[in-house]
Amino acid sequence: MDPLPPLPPGYRVRWMRPEDAAHAAALSRASFDLPWAEEHFQYEVRNPLSRAWVVEEMANGQVVGFLILWLVADQAEIATVAIAAEHRRRGLARHLVARAVREACAQGARQIDLEVRVDNHAAIALYRALGFREAGRRRGYYQTAQGPTDALRMQRSCS
Ligand SMILES: CC(C)(COP(=O)(O)OP(=O)(O)OC[C@H]1O[C@@H](n2cnc3c(N)ncnc32)[C@H](O)[C@@H]1OP(=O)(O)O)[C@@H](O)C(=O)NCCC(=O)NCCS
């Protein structure tokens, strides 16, 4: 099993708890045109088919990132991931996504899927750096303020 990319000093990763849902929703609103509501995060924390992590800044306990992974039989999907703007480019998402891949493969997934907006160059670079490859497009998948935008489907196998 590959070692996880190091977590930068000053942060820790833990399971998401119900009381994190409001913070995660605020971070989702700040990060996405189509954010997840607090209720979505509440649901995912309790969903036995989900794994939900947060990144916490150790100095103040603030939630500065999250990732939700779905596990269904031998399929896994990264449902959503975000890092607060002022904490980006420090390797936090690299660590979280690698952690999710490791969990998915340990739980018996054959591959991990995700969808990302075709114009989200930061996220696409992140996933490529972690071994994900393009596996098709979904036309008009995201209804954004700029109109329908395509999703890129990306995949990575566990082997
Ligand atoms: C995409 C996102 C999660 C990346 O989080 P992050 O913690 O800043 O990413 P990391 O620091 O771990 O970056 C890992 C690698 O991803 C790539 N990357 C990340 N941000 C990038 C950017 N803005 N431009 C180009 N490449 C980028 C780089 O290869 C980077 O490695 P490097 O810093 O050694 O060059 C973050 O920008 C974010 O929350 N965006 C808004 C929400 C979002 O788009 N989520 C993904 C939806 S599919």
The ligand as a Gaussian input file, in Angstrom:
#p B3LYP/6-31G(d) Opt

LIG

0 1
 C       -9.449000      21.578000      -6.002000
 C       -9.068000      21.804000      -4.545000
 C       -9.837000      20.776000      -3.690000
 C       -7.555000      21.549000      -4.380000
 O       -7.236000      21.642000      -2.990000
 P       -5.759000      21.998000      -2.482000
 O       -5.654000      21.570000      -1.057000
 O       -5.433000      23.395000      -2.805000
 O       -4.872000      21.043000      -3.412000
 P       -3.385000      20.534000      -3.070000
 O       -2.611000      21.635000      -2.420000
 O       -3.449000      19.240000      -2.372000
 O       -2.801000      20.328000      -4.556000
 C       -2.355000      19.074000      -5.025000
 C       -2.032000      19.203000      -6.501000
 O       -3.208000      19.519000      -7.243000
 C       -2.881000      20.440000      -8.305000
 N       -3.506000      21.739000      -8.030000
 C       -4.193000      22.118000      -6.940000
 N       -4.653000      23.381000      -7.075000
 C       -4.244000      23.809000      -8.287000
 C       -4.395000      25.030000      -8.990000
 N       -5.063000      26.072000      -8.473000
 N       -3.863000      25.125000     -10.220000
 C       -3.186000      24.093000     -10.760000
 N       -2.980000      22.891000     -10.126000
 C       -3.510000      22.777000      -8.913000
 C       -1.375000      20.556000      -8.293000
 O       -0.867000      19.476000      -9.061000
 C       -1.088000      20.331000      -6.817000
 O        0.229000      19.929000      -6.577000
 P        1.385000      21.048000      -6.356000
 O        0.849000      22.056000      -5.377000
 O        2.530000      20.248000      -5.835000
 O        1.599000      21.651000      -7.706000
 C       -9.349000      23.256000      -4.092000
 O       -8.845000      24.152000      -5.061000
 C      -10.836000      23.539000      -3.892000
 O      -11.381000      23.298000      -2.805000
 N      -11.502000      24.057000      -4.945000
 C      -12.954000      24.360000      -4.860000
 C      -13.780000      23.114000      -4.734000
 C      -13.503000      22.129000      -5.861000
 O      -13.321000      22.510000      -7.010000
 N      -13.501000      20.821000      -5.511000
 C      -13.318000      19.742000      -6.469000
 C      -14.611000      19.444000      -7.144000
 S      -14.500000      18.060000      -8.243000

